[in-house]
Amino acid sequence: MIGRLFWLTVGAVLGVAGYRRLAALARSVSPAARARALTRFTADVREGMQIYMERQPGDRPSTLEGQQRHGELPGPSAGRAR
């Protein structure tokens, strides 16, 4: 019984270690696939930001600029004690 448990543990440890090494090897062999995925992701983000900017009205000030003009921040009243 103890012998089987020993070999089961040895097999599990070797299996996990082997899997990690093979996964690392696969990642190092194929950096081009990662670069392509990163390029596609970057293009998607840029396209999304372009669509977002096209939908925003250009004549409105940013939120920070609007707060500075009004002299106060939105939210709970400034005079309230914490």
C-alpha positions as CSV (number, residue, x, y, z in Angstrom):
1,M,0.0,0.0,0.0
2,I,2.7,2.5,1.0
3,G,4.8,1.5,-2.1
4,R,1.8,2.3,-4.4
5,L,1.2,5.6,-2.7
6,F,4.9,6.4,-3.2
7,W,4.8,5.6,-6.9
8,L,1.6,7.5,-7.3
9,T,3.1,10.6,-5.7
10,V,6.3,10.2,-7.9
11,G,4.2,9.9,-11.0
12,A,2.1,13.0,-10.1
13,V,5.2,15.1,-9.4
14,L,6.9,14.0,-12.6
15,G,3.7,14.6,-14.6
16,V,3.3,18.1,-13.3
17,A,7.0,18.9,-13.8
18,G,6.9,17.5,-17.4
19,Y,3.7,19.4,-18.2
20,R,5.3,22.7,-17.1
21,R,8.4,22.1,-19.1
22,L,6.5,21.2,-22.2
23,A,4.3,24.3,-21.8
24,A,7.3,26.5,-21.4
25,L,8.9,25.0,-24.5
26,A,5.7,25.5,-26.5
27,R,5.6,29.2,-25.4
28,S,9.2,29.7,-26.4
29,V,8.8,28.0,-29.8
30,S,5.9,30.1,-30.9
31,P,6.4,33.8,-30.0
32,A,5.1,34.8,-33.5
33,A,1.6,33.6,-32.5
34,R,1.8,35.7,-29.4
35,A,2.9,38.7,-31.4
36,R,0.1,38.3,-33.9
37,A,-2.5,38.0,-31.0
38,L,-1.0,41.2,-29.4
39,T,-1.2,43.0,-32.7
40,R,-4.8,42.0,-33.3
41,F,-5.7,43.1,-29.7
42,T,-4.0,46.5,-30.2
43,A,-5.8,47.0,-33.5
44,D,-9.1,46.2,-31.8
45,V,-8.5,48.6,-29.0
46,R,-7.5,51.4,-31.4
47,E,-10.6,50.8,-33.5
48,G,-12.8,50.9,-30.4
49,M,-11.3,54.1,-29.2
50,Q,-11.8,55.6,-32.7
51,I,-15.4,54.7,-32.6
52,Y,-15.8,56.0,-29.1
53,M,-14.2,59.4,-30.0
54,E,-16.4,59.7,-33.1
55,R,-19.5,59.3,-30.9
56,Q,-18.4,61.9,-28.4
57,P,-19.4,65.5,-29.0
58,G,-16.3,67.6,-29.6
59,D,-17.5,70.9,-28.1
60,R,-18.1,69.7,-24.6
61,P,-15.3,70.2,-22.0
62,S,-13.8,67.3,-20.2
63,T,-15.2,66.4,-16.8
64,L,-12.2,67.9,-15.0
65,E,-12.5,71.2,-16.9
66,G,-16.2,71.4,-16.1
67,Q,-15.6,70.8,-12.4
68,Q,-12.9,73.5,-12.2
69,R,-15.3,76.0,-13.8
70,H,-18.1,75.4,-11.3
71,G,-15.7,75.4,-8.4
72,E,-16.9,72.2,-6.7
73,L,-16.8,68.5,-7.1
74,P,-19.9,66.4,-7.6
75,G,-21.0,64.1,-4.7
76,P,-21.7,64.7,-1.0
77,S,-21.7,68.3,0.1
78,A,-18.2,69.7,0.8
79,G,-19.2,71.1,4.2
80,R,-20.2,67.8,5.7
81,A,-17.8,66.5,8.5
82,R,-16.3,63.1,8.1
